[in-house]
Amino acid sequence: MGKLSPDELRRYNRHIILPDFGLEGQEKLKESSVLLIGAGGLGSPAALYLAAAGVGRIGIVDFDVVDESNLQRQIIHGQSTIGKLKLESARARLEDINRHIKVETYEVPLTSENALELFEGYDVIADGTDNFPTRYLVNDACVLAGKPNVYASIFRFEGQLSVFHYQGGPCYRCLYSEPPPPGLVPSCAEGGVLGVLPGVVGSMQANEVIKVLTGIGEVAAGRLIMYDALRMKFRELKLRRNPDCVICGDHPTQKELIDYQLFCGVPTQEESVGQNEYEISVQELKARMDRGDDFVLIDVREPFEHEISNIEKARLIPLSELEDHLSELDQDADYVIHCKSGGRSARAVDFLRAQGFENVKNLVGGINAWAQEVDTSLPTY
C-alpha cells in the first residue's frame, strides 16, 4: 500500500495532527486489515468508522439479506437495499465513504471448515455476532490463528466489549468456559435491542480495532467493559487468562476447531425433525380452529407484545410467569403454545412437559408466521 497520497493526506489530516498518532499511525492503518464477522447491528458502525479511518483492507463475512426490521439499527443499510445481500449493501456504502480502501466480502456462513483460512489473511478479527456457537468458533479460531479478537455484544439496553487473545491476555473462554443452556439467553429478535445501542458499542469496537492496529493507547485487553444505556453507566471487570483454559491455557487440550453447534447444545437439522411430535404449524393450528377442536392456546410473550398483535382467544401468560400459573392449568388438557417466532414457546413446551403435561405443542414460527401465512391483517415485528 505504501505512503499516503496527497489526497489521503488531506482526507486524514485530523488524524495526522493528533499527538501519538501522526503520519506513522495513519500509514499503519493503510497497511492493516480487519475482518468483520457480521454486517448487522455492530458490524454496521464498526465498518463505517473503520472505512472512514482509512483501514486499508476490510473484509466482511455475512450471508444474510437486508430486511426492513434491520433498519432500526443497522445503519450501513437503507430502504433502497431491502432484499439485497447485506454484503452488497455494505460494500457499496463503504466504497462510497472511502475510495482509498479495499473491501472484500465473503458470502458464506462462518464454520469450523473455513474460519482459519478466512482469518489467516487479516491482522485483527472483529466479532459482532449474536449467537454462542459463532462466538466460541471465532474465539477458538483467533487463538489457533494467533489473531486478536475485538469482541462486542448487545442485548436490549446493555452492551459488552473486550479484546481477547491480545499479547498473551485472556480469551473468551477464560471468561465463559461453557456456553449457557440452549434457549436460556433470548436473541435480540426475541428480547429486542435499543436502536442506538449497537451504534455506541460498535463505535467502541472500531476504536479498539484502531488502537490494536496502530499501537496507541491502552487496549481493552484483560477487561470486560459493560455499558448500560438506560442509566448511562459503564462498569469494568478485570479479566485474567485462565492457565487451565482448554484453548489458550498453559497446557491446552483443544488444538483444533470443533462442532460448535454440538458444543452449545443447538439441535441439528436431523434432531429438529425428530421434535416434530411436539410442534404444530400455523396451517395445522388454523385447521384445528376451523374444526372447533378443544384446546388451549397460550401466548408466552410479554404484555406489550400482546398489544402489538395477538391471536383471538389466546391466553397471555408470559414465560417468566408460567411456573406461577401451573396450578391454574389442567394437565389433561390439550395446549398450543406460541410466542413471537418460536424460541420462547419451545422453552415453555419443554418446561410443561417436564411438569407432566403430555398434550402440548409449540407453534412453529410463532405469531409472526401466523401473520405472514394465515392472518395477514396482523402486523409482524
TAJOTA-V897647 format. One record per residue. SS is DSSP state (H for helix, E for strand, C for the rest). Layout:
ss = <SS/SS>
This chain:
ss = <C/C/C/C/C/H/H/H/H/H/H/C/H/H/H/H/C/C/C/C/C/H/H/H/H/H/H/H/H/H/C/C/E/E/E/E/E/C/C/C/H/H/H/H/H/H/H/H/H/H/H/H/H/C/C/C/E/E/E/E/E/C/C/C/E/C/C/H/H/H/H/H/C/C/C/C/C/C/H/H/H/C/C/C/E/H/H/H/H/H/H/H/H/H/H/H/H/C/C/C/C/E/E/E/E/E/C/C/C/C/C/C/C/C/H/H/H/H/H/H/C/C/C/E/E/E/E/C/C/C/C/H/H/H/H/H/H/H/H/H/H/H/H/H/H/C/C/E/E/E/E/E/E/E/E/E/C/E/E/E/E/E/E/E/C/C/C/C/C/C/C/H/H/H/H/C/C/C/C/C/C/C/C/C/C/C/C/H/H/H/H/C/E/C/C/C/H/H/H/H/H/H/H/H/H/H/H/H/H/H/H/H/H/H/C/C/C/C/C/C/E/C/E/E/E/E/E/E/C/C/C/C/E/E/E/E/E/E/C/C/C/C/C/C/C/C/C/C/C/C/C/C/C/C/C/C/C/C/C/H/H/H/H/C/C/C/C/C/H/H/H/H/H/C/C/H/H/H/E/E/C/H/H/H/H/H/H/H/H/H/H/C/C/C/C/E/E/E/E/C/C/C/H/H/H/H/H/H/C/C/C/C/C/C/E/E/C/C/H/H/H/H/H/H/H/H/H/H/C/C/C/C/C/C/E/E/E/E/C/C/C/C/H/H/H/H/H/H/H/H/H/H/H/H/C/C/C/C/C/E/E/E/E/C/C/H/H/H/H/H/H/H/H/C/C/C/C/C/C/C/C>
